[in-house]
């Protein structure tokens, strides 16, 4: 059930951006999504109430829904002549992130005595990296 609700909320995020994206700033939308993702991870990691942890996991789907397509859109607008090489690099980076990240969190969870909350807390580094990267992108835009 949790996985289905995660997927539904992720699809909802993409649907909202697909319908109203022309009225939104993608970087700001992704920044908000990164912050929401961080809050969801923290909720799942530190909540003593399992229902709140479950809600954090479900809402996390909404927060991550735009991250992959948004990253592709930002990269293609910043590097318009990137062509096939750019998309191949993005696909490789996405595949590496989708395998290395969960594996690292699994190792952390296992080394913490199979404490999934410790793994979720460690996973907070990923939305923080996204938020910092988007702040840098905004800063570079302002300097130009």
N, CA and C atoms as an extended XYZ file, in Angstrom:
432
Properties=species:S:1:pos:R:3:atomname:S:1:resname:S:1:resid:I:1 pbc="F F F"
N         0.821       -1.194        0.000 N   UNK     1
C         0.000        0.000        0.000 CA  UNK     1
C         0.868        1.263        0.000 C   UNK     1
N         1.915        1.257        0.831 N   UNK     2
C         2.798        2.417        0.928 CA  UNK     2
C         3.432        2.733       -0.419 C   UNK     2
N         3.909        1.710       -1.115 N   UNK     3
C         4.548        1.918       -2.416 CA  UNK     3
C         3.552        2.490       -3.407 C   UNK     3
N         2.330        1.994       -3.388 N   UNK     4
C         1.311        2.516       -4.304 CA  UNK     4
C         1.008        3.973       -4.016 C   UNK     4
N         0.897        4.339       -2.765 N   UNK     5
C         0.607        5.733       -2.416 CA  UNK     5
C         1.787        6.642       -2.763 C   UNK     5
N         3.009        6.118       -2.588 N   UNK     6
C         4.205        6.865       -2.999 CA  UNK     6
C         4.123        7.155       -4.492 C   UNK     6
N         3.814        6.124       -5.279 N   UNK     7
C         3.749        6.273       -6.736 CA  UNK     7
C         2.624        7.215       -7.153 C   UNK     7
N         1.484        7.129       -6.494 N   UNK     8
C         0.357        8.012       -6.822 CA  UNK     8
C         0.729        9.468       -6.535 C   UNK     8
N         1.354        9.706       -5.377 N   UNK     9
C         1.718       11.089       -5.053 CA  UNK     9
C         2.831       11.593       -5.977 C   UNK     9
N         3.712       10.703       -6.414 N   UNK    10
C         4.749       11.091       -7.369 CA  UNK    10
C         4.112       11.460       -8.714 C   UNK    10
N         3.156       10.671       -9.139 N   UNK    11
C         2.438       10.969      -10.381 CA  UNK    11
C         1.641       12.259      -10.283 C   UNK    11
N         1.089       12.523       -9.108 N   UNK    12
C         0.340       13.760       -8.892 CA  UNK    12
C         1.244       14.976       -9.054 C   UNK    12
N         2.443       14.897       -8.516 N   UNK    13
C         3.410       15.986       -8.649 CA  UNK    13
C         3.728       16.252      -10.119 C   UNK    13
N         3.968       15.194      -10.860 N   UNK    14
C         4.303       15.355      -12.283 CA  UNK    14
C         3.107       15.878      -13.068 C   UNK    14
N         1.905       15.450      -12.691 N   UNK    15
C         0.696       15.921      -13.366 CA  UNK    15
C         0.491       17.415      -13.122 C   UNK    15
N         0.664       17.834      -11.874 N   UNK    16
C         0.513       19.255      -11.547 CA  UNK    16
C         1.527       20.084      -12.335 C   UNK    16
N         2.776       19.632      -12.361 N   UNK    17
C         3.772       20.404      -13.101 CA  UNK    17
C         3.489       20.352      -14.604 C   UNK    17
N         3.033       19.216      -15.093 N   UNK    18
C         2.703       19.111      -16.514 CA  UNK    18
C         1.568       20.045      -16.903 C   UNK    18
N         0.593       20.204      -16.033 N   UNK    19
C        -0.563       21.054      -16.316 CA  UNK    19
C        -0.255       22.541      -16.102 C   UNK    19
N         0.472       22.861      -15.039 N   UNK    20
C         0.676       24.263      -14.674 CA  UNK    20
C         2.142       24.700      -14.737 C   UNK    20
N         3.016       23.856      -15.256 N   UNK    21
C         4.443       24.153      -15.285 CA  UNK    21
C         4.805       25.416      -16.028 C   UNK    21
N         4.041       25.753      -17.057 N   UNK    22
C         4.332       26.975      -17.815 CA  UNK    22
C         4.144       28.231      -16.968 C   UNK    22
N         3.434       28.107      -15.852 N   UNK    23
C         3.215       29.247      -14.956 CA  UNK    23
C         4.178       29.233      -13.766 C   UNK    23
N         5.008       28.183      -13.677 N   UNK    24
C         5.884       28.006      -12.514 CA  UNK    24
C         7.345       28.147      -12.909 C   UNK    24
N         8.145       28.528      -11.949 N   UNK    25
C         9.592       28.549      -12.110 CA  UNK    25
C        10.109       27.162      -11.712 C   UNK    25
N        10.709       26.442      -12.649 N   UNK    26
C        11.141       25.068      -12.394 CA  UNK    26
C        12.143       24.977      -11.252 C   UNK    26
N        13.089       25.894      -11.207 N   UNK    27
C        14.099       25.846      -10.148 CA  UNK    27
C        13.436       26.037       -8.780 C   UNK    27
N        12.505       26.971       -8.695 N   UNK    28
C        11.799       27.186       -7.429 CA  UNK    28
C        10.945       25.974       -7.054 C   UNK    28
N        10.287       25.380       -8.042 N   UNK    29
C         9.472       24.187       -7.796 CA  UNK    29
C        10.355       23.052       -7.279 C   UNK    29
N        11.518       22.889       -7.899 N   UNK    30
C        12.436       21.837       -7.450 CA  UNK    30
C        13.017       22.157       -6.073 C   UNK    30
N        13.267       23.429       -5.806 N   UNK    31
C        13.762       23.831       -4.490 CA  UNK    31
C        12.726       23.469       -3.422 C   UNK    31
N        11.471       23.816       -3.688 N   UNK    32
C        10.390       23.457       -2.760 CA  UNK    32
C        10.274       21.950       -2.604 C   UNK    32
N        10.441       21.234       -3.705 N   UNK    33
C        10.388       19.772       -3.651 CA  UNK    33
C        11.532       19.202       -2.825 C   UNK    33
N        12.721       19.784       -2.963 N   UNK    34
C        13.867       19.340       -2.175 CA  UNK    34
C        13.658       19.570       -0.685 C   UNK    34
N        13.097       20.727       -0.352 N   UNK    35
C        12.822       21.033        1.058 CA  UNK    35
C        11.755       20.082        1.598 C   UNK    35
N        10.698       19.848        0.804 N   UNK    36
C         9.653       18.912        1.216 CA  UNK    36
C        10.227       17.508        1.391 C   UNK    36
N        11.105       17.109        0.489 N   UNK    37
C        11.744       15.792        0.585 CA  UNK    37
C        12.550       15.685        1.881 C   UNK    37
N        13.308       16.711        2.204 N   UNK    38
C        14.092       16.716        3.440 CA  UNK    38
C        13.181       16.587        4.655 C   UNK    38
N        12.086       17.337        4.658 N   UNK    39
C        11.127       17.255        5.766 CA  UNK    39
C        10.539       15.847        5.871 C   UNK    39
N        10.204       15.257        4.732 N   UNK    40
C         9.639       13.896        4.727 CA  UNK    40
C        10.641       12.876        5.256 C   UNK    40
N        11.893       12.974        4.827 N   UNK    41
C        12.925       12.064        5.323 CA  UNK    41
C        13.094       12.218        6.824 C   UNK    41
N        13.119       13.471        7.292 N   UNK    42
C        13.253       13.702        8.733 CA  UNK    42
C        12.054       13.155        9.493 C   UNK    42
N        10.865       13.335        8.938 N   UNK    43
C         9.658       12.811        9.572 CA  UNK    43
C         9.720       11.292        9.674 C   UNK    43
N        10.140       10.643        8.601 N   UNK    44
C        10.252        9.183        8.616 CA  UNK    44
C        11.366        8.716        9.551 C   UNK    44
N        12.417        9.525        9.690 N   UNK    45
C        13.575        9.120       10.497 CA  UNK    45
C        13.383        9.341       11.984 C   UNK    45
N        12.737       10.413       12.357 N   UNK    46
C        12.690       10.754       13.783 CA  UNK    46
C        11.321       10.586       14.428 C   UNK    46
N        10.298       10.326       13.658 N   UNK    47
C         8.961       10.195       14.222 CA  UNK    47
C         8.837        8.898       15.025 C   UNK    47
N         8.312        9.027       16.216 N   UNK    48
C         8.050        7.849       17.043 CA  UNK    48
C         6.726        7.204       16.635 C   UNK    48
N         5.902        7.952       15.921 N   UNK    49
C         4.604        7.465       15.483 CA  UNK    49
C         4.736        6.849       14.089 C   UNK    49
N         4.473        5.546       13.947 N   UNK    50
C         4.640        4.910       12.630 CA  UNK    50
C         3.710        5.476       11.555 C   UNK    50
N         2.554        5.979       11.943 N   UNK    51
C         1.636        6.568       10.962 CA  UNK    51
C         2.251        7.838       10.380 C   UNK    51
N         2.879        8.652       11.219 N   UNK    52
C         3.552        9.863       10.715 CA  UNK    52
C         4.718        9.494        9.802 C   UNK    52
N         5.451        8.448       10.166 N   UNK    53
C         6.537        7.976        9.305 CA  UNK    53
C         6.014        7.523        7.953 C   UNK    53
N         4.875        6.823        7.962 N   UNK    54
C         4.253        6.371        6.724 CA  UNK    54
C         3.788        7.562        5.884 C   UNK    54
N         3.215        8.550        6.531 N   UNK    55
C         2.792        9.768        5.820 CA  UNK    55
C         4.010       10.457        5.201 C   UNK    55
N         5.113       10.499        5.948 N   UNK    56
C         6.345       11.072        5.410 CA  UNK    56
C         6.799       10.347        4.157 C   UNK    56
N         6.711        9.025        4.166 N   UNK    57
C         7.116        8.243        2.989 CA  UNK    57
C         6.192        8.501        1.800 C   UNK    57
N         4.894        8.604        2.049 N   UNK    58
C         3.935        8.838        0.967 CA  UNK    58
C         4.122       10.233        0.363 C   UNK    58
N         4.216       11.241        1.222 N   UNK    59
C         4.381       12.619        0.732 CA  UNK    59
C         5.732       12.778        0.036 C   UNK    59
N         6.697       11.968        0.434 N   UNK    60
C         8.008       12.000       -0.223 CA  UNK    60
C         7.859       11.724       -1.725 C   UNK    60
N         6.918       10.882       -2.088 N   UNK    61
C         6.665       10.615       -3.505 CA  UNK    61
C         6.326       11.886       -4.258 C   UNK    61
N         5.509       12.741       -3.645 N   UNK    62
C         5.171       14.016       -4.265 CA  UNK    62
C         6.417       14.866       -4.437 C   UNK    62
N         7.270       14.845       -3.413 N   UNK    63
C         8.457       15.704       -3.448 CA  UNK    63
C         9.474       15.278       -4.497 C   UNK    63
N         9.588       13.992       -4.766 N   UNK    64
C        10.605       13.541       -5.720 CA  UNK    64
C        10.087       13.456       -7.148 C   UNK    64
N         8.790       13.641       -7.340 N   UNK    65
C         8.193       13.473       -8.661 CA  UNK    65
C         8.805       14.326       -9.753 C   UNK    65
N         9.184       15.527       -9.432 N   UNK    66
C         9.687       16.456      -10.456 CA  UNK    66
C        11.205       16.425      -10.570 C   UNK    66
N        11.879       15.782       -9.654 N   UNK    67
C        13.339       15.895       -9.605 CA  UNK    67
C        14.033       15.374      -10.864 C   UNK    67
N        13.670       14.198      -11.332 N   UNK    68
C        14.341       13.652      -12.514 CA  UNK    68
C        13.966       14.417      -13.782 C   UNK    68
N        12.666       14.582      -14.100 N   UNK    69
C        12.362       15.350      -15.309 CA  UNK    69
C        12.817       16.807      -15.205 C   UNK    69
N        12.789       17.375      -14.006 N   UNK    70
C        13.256       18.749      -13.820 CA  UNK    70
C        14.741       18.877      -14.069 C   UNK    70
N        15.506       17.900      -13.609 N   UNK    71
C        16.962       17.912      -13.831 CA  UNK    71
C        17.286       17.852      -15.316 C   UNK    71
N        16.550       17.033      -16.035 N   UNK    72
C        16.764       16.925      -17.483 CA  UNK    72
C        16.414       18.250      -18.165 C   UNK    72
N        15.308       18.861      -17.754 N   UNK    73
C        14.900       20.141      -18.358 CA  UNK    73
C        15.912       21.239      -18.088 C   UNK    73
N        16.393       21.322      -16.854 N   UNK    74
C        17.377       22.355      -16.517 CA  UNK    74
C        18.671       22.131      -17.284 C   UNK    74
N        19.140       20.876      -17.314 N   UNK    75
C        20.390       20.590      -18.022 CA  UNK    75
C        20.273       20.900      -19.507 C   UNK    75
N        19.156       20.530      -20.115 N   UNK    76
C        19.016       20.771      -21.559 CA  UNK    76
C        18.883       22.263      -21.866 C   UNK    76
N        18.323       23.041      -20.929 N   UNK    77
C        18.248       24.489      -21.179 CA  UNK    77
C        19.591       25.167      -20.938 C   UNK    77
N        20.386       24.659      -20.026 N   UNK    78
C        21.705       25.238      -19.736 CA  UNK    78
C        22.749       24.825      -20.771 C   UNK    78
N        22.576       23.645      -21.358 N   UNK    79
C        23.524       23.127      -22.344 CA  UNK    79
C        22.732       22.756      -23.603 C   UNK    79
N        22.276       23.755      -24.356 N   UNK    80
C        21.383       23.486      -25.491 CA  UNK    80
C        22.015       22.660      -26.605 C   UNK    80
N        23.335       22.660      -26.706 N   UNK    81
C        23.991       21.865      -27.746 CA  UNK    81
C        24.523       20.545      -27.202 C   UNK    81
N        24.038       20.144      -26.042 N   UNK    82
C        24.514       18.912      -25.399 CA  UNK    82
C        24.194       17.652      -26.190 C   UNK    82
N        23.077       17.646      -26.852 N   UNK    83
C        22.688       16.533      -27.706 CA  UNK    83
C        22.618       15.199      -26.996 C   UNK    83
N        22.903       14.158      -27.761 N   UNK    84
C        22.820       12.789      -27.264 CA  UNK    84
C        23.794       12.539      -26.126 C   UNK    84
N        24.975       13.131      -26.209 N   UNK    85
C        25.976       12.942      -25.156 CA  UNK    85
C        25.486       13.428      -23.803 C   UNK    85
N        24.803       14.566      -23.785 N   UNK    86
C        24.267       15.103      -22.539 CA  UNK    86
C        23.253       14.141      -21.937 C   UNK    86
N        22.341       13.650      -22.764 N   UNK    87
C        21.302       12.761      -22.248 CA  UNK    87
C        21.869       11.401      -21.852 C   UNK    87
N        22.896       10.951      -22.541 N   UNK    88
C        23.564        9.714      -22.140 CA  UNK    88
C        24.242        9.894      -20.780 C   UNK    88
N        24.905       11.030      -20.601 N   UNK    89
C        25.546       11.321      -19.319 CA  UNK    89
C        24.504       11.416      -18.203 C   UNK    89
N        23.395       12.106      -18.456 N   UNK    90
C        22.338       12.228      -17.451 CA  UNK    90
C        21.740       10.865      -17.109 C   UNK    90
N        21.544       10.029      -18.122 N   UNK    91
C        21.013        8.686      -17.873 CA  UNK    91
C        21.976        7.875      -17.016 C   UNK    91
N        23.272        7.956      -17.337 N   UNK    92
C        24.275        7.230      -16.551 CA  UNK    92
C        24.318        7.749      -15.115 C   UNK    92
N        24.298        9.070      -14.956 N   UNK    93
C        24.326        9.658      -13.614 CA  UNK    93
C        23.080        9.267      -12.833 C   UNK    93
N        21.939        9.263      -13.501 N   UNK    94
C        20.695        8.851      -12.842 CA  UNK    94
C        20.732        7.399      -12.407 C   UNK    94
N        21.254        6.531      -13.277 N   UNK    95
C        21.358        5.109      -12.932 CA  UNK    95
C        22.326        4.892      -11.774 C   UNK    95
N        23.441        5.605      -11.802 N   UNK    96
C        24.400        5.485      -10.690 CA  UNK    96
C        23.791        5.970       -9.381 C   UNK    96
N        23.111        7.102       -9.440 N   UNK    97
C        22.474        7.629       -8.240 CA  UNK    97
C        21.389        6.712       -7.705 C   UNK    97
N        20.636        6.105       -8.629 N   UNK    98
C        19.551        5.210       -8.223 CA  UNK    98
C        20.058        3.885       -7.664 C   UNK    98
N        21.318        3.570       -7.904 N   UNK    99
C        21.861        2.319       -7.348 CA  UNK    99
C        22.795        2.575       -6.164 C   UNK    99
N        23.656        3.562       -6.286 N   UNK   100
C        24.638        3.816       -5.221 CA  UNK   100
C        23.964        4.398       -3.977 C   UNK   100
N        23.030        5.329       -4.160 N   UNK   101
C        22.356        5.952       -3.022 CA  UNK   101
C        21.661        4.941       -2.128 C   UNK   101
N        20.741        4.138       -2.674 N   UNK   102
C        20.070        3.144       -1.832 CA  UNK   102
C        21.035        2.101       -1.246 C   UNK   102
N        22.068        1.742       -2.001 N   UNK   103
C        23.042        0.785       -1.470 CA  UNK   103
C        23.779        1.374       -0.271 C   UNK   103
N        24.167        2.642       -0.378 N   UNK   104
C        24.859        3.292        0.740 CA  UNK   104
C        23.950        3.388        1.956 C   UNK   104
N        22.694        3.739        1.732 N   UNK   105
C        21.742        3.829        2.843 CA  UNK   105
C        21.511        2.452        3.452 C   UNK   105
N        21.495        1.423        2.624 N   UNK   106
C        21.367        0.052        3.133 CA  UNK   106
C        22.540       -0.337        4.011 C   UNK   106
N        23.740        0.036        3.602 N   UNK   107
C        24.939       -0.255        4.399 CA  UNK   107
C        24.876        0.486        5.730 C   UNK   107
N        24.470        1.750        5.676 N   UNK   108
C        24.351        2.541        6.904 CA  UNK   108
C        23.307        1.924        7.829 C   UNK   108
N        22.175        1.539        7.262 N   UNK   109
C        21.113        0.905        8.053 CA  UNK   109
C        21.619       -0.376        8.707 C   UNK   109
N        22.303       -1.187        7.931 N   UNK   110
C        22.819       -2.459        8.445 CA  UNK   110
C        23.873       -2.226        9.529 C   UNK   110
N        24.764       -1.276        9.312 N   UNK   111
C        25.806       -0.991       10.303 CA  UNK   111
C        25.247       -0.343       11.564 C   UNK   111
N        24.039        0.182       11.497 N   UNK   112
C        23.391        0.765       12.677 CA  UNK   112
C        22.484       -0.265       13.347 C   UNK   112
N        22.782       -1.533       13.137 N   UNK   113
C        21.986       -2.591       13.770 CA  UNK   113
C        20.624       -2.753       13.125 C   UNK   113
N        20.572       -2.643       11.804 N   UNK   114
C        19.331       -2.735       11.032 CA  UNK   114
C        18.304       -1.673       11.451 C   UNK   114
N        18.817       -0.508       11.799 N   UNK   115
C        17.965        0.610       12.200 CA  UNK   115
C        17.637        1.442       10.964 C   UNK   115
N        16.443        1.236       10.430 N   UNK   116
C        16.028        1.937        9.218 CA  UNK   116
C        15.941        3.449        9.428 C   UNK   116
N        15.640        3.850       10.632 N   UNK   117
C        15.573        5.289       10.920 CA  UNK   117
C        16.942        5.941       10.745 C   UNK   117
N        18.002        5.233       11.109 N   UNK   118
C        19.357        5.763       10.907 CA  UNK   118
C        19.644        5.909        9.416 C   UNK   118
N        19.199        4.946        8.632 N   UNK   119
C        19.372        5.032        7.184 CA  UNK   119
C        18.610        6.189        6.586 C   UNK   119
N        17.367        6.398        7.048 N   UNK   120
C        16.567        7.520        6.548 CA  UNK   120
C        17.189        8.856        6.942 C   UNK   120
N        17.747        8.906        8.134 N   UNK   121
C        18.408       10.137        8.572 CA  UNK   121
C        19.636       10.420        7.703 C   UNK   121
N        20.394        9.381        7.385 N   UNK   122
C        21.562        9.543        6.514 CA  UNK   122
C        21.144        9.960        5.097 C   UNK   122
N        19.978        9.505        4.667 N   UNK   123
C        19.495        9.832        3.323 CA  UNK   123
C        19.174       11.316        3.179 C   UNK   123
N        19.082       12.026        4.290 N   UNK   124
C        18.813       13.471        4.234 CA  UNK   124
C        19.886       14.212        3.447 C   UNK   124
N        21.040       13.601        3.283 N   UNK   125
C        22.118       14.255        2.543 CA  UNK   125
C        21.722       14.496        1.082 C   UNK   125
N        20.890       13.639        0.509 N   UNK   126
C        20.553       13.762       -0.905 CA  UNK   126
C        19.686       14.988       -1.203 C   UNK   126
N        18.595       15.230       -0.473 N   UNK   127
C        17.877       16.478       -0.755 CA  UNK   127
C        18.686       17.718       -0.389 C   UNK   127
N        19.566       17.603        0.596 N   UNK   128
C        20.420       18.752        0.937 CA  UNK   128
C        21.336       19.076       -0.246 C   UNK   128
N        21.895       18.052       -0.884 N   UNK   129
C        22.741       18.271       -2.068 CA  UNK   129
C        21.928       18.941       -3.175 C   UNK   129
N        20.697       18.503       -3.379 N   UNK   130
C        19.836       19.112       -4.395 CA  UNK   130
C        19.581       20.583       -4.071 C   UNK   130
N        19.235       20.872       -2.823 N   UNK   131
C        18.935       22.243       -2.424 CA  UNK   131
C        20.162       23.137       -2.602 C   UNK   131
N        21.316       22.665       -2.168 N   UNK   132
C        22.551       23.447       -2.319 CA  UNK   132
C        22.860       23.667       -3.805 C   UNK   132
N        22.701       22.636       -4.614 N   UNK   133
C        22.965       22.752       -6.055 CA  UNK   133
C        22.032       23.776       -6.699 C   UNK   133
N        20.765       23.753       -6.331 N   UNK   134
C        19.818       24.716       -6.891 CA  UNK   134
C        20.112       26.132       -6.414 C   UNK   134
N        20.555       26.267       -5.167 N   UNK   135
C        20.956       27.601       -4.666 CA  UNK   135
C        22.145       28.121       -5.464 C   UNK   135
N        23.102       27.237       -5.743 N   UNK   136
C        24.249       27.645       -6.568 CA  UNK   136
C        23.808       28.046       -7.968 C   UNK   136
N        22.884       27.299       -8.528 N   UNK   137
C        22.359       27.618       -9.855 CA  UNK   137
C        21.681       28.992       -9.854 C   UNK   137
N        20.890       29.268       -8.832 N   UNK   138
C        20.248       30.574       -8.719 CA  UNK   138
C        21.279       31.684       -8.526 C   UNK   138
N        22.291       31.419       -7.742 N   UNK   139
C        23.360       32.404       -7.504 CA  UNK   139
C        24.105       32.726       -8.800 C   UNK   139
N        24.411       31.695       -9.569 N   UNK   140
C        25.092       31.899      -10.860 CA  UNK   140
C        24.198       32.699      -11.805 C   UNK   140
N        22.912       32.411      -11.804 N   UNK   141
C        21.983       33.176      -12.647 CA  UNK   141
C        21.963       34.646      -12.248 C   UNK   141
N        21.985       34.924      -10.948 N   UNK   142
C        21.945       36.305      -10.465 CA  UNK   142
C        23.207       37.070      -10.815 C   UNK   142
N        24.344       36.361      -10.839 N   UNK   143
C        25.626       37.018      -11.152 CA  UNK   143
C        25.682       37.436      -12.614 C   UNK   143
N        24.962       36.733      -13.485 N   UNK   144
C        25.026       37.037      -14.927 CA  UNK   144
C        24.203       38.204      -15.280 C   UNK   144
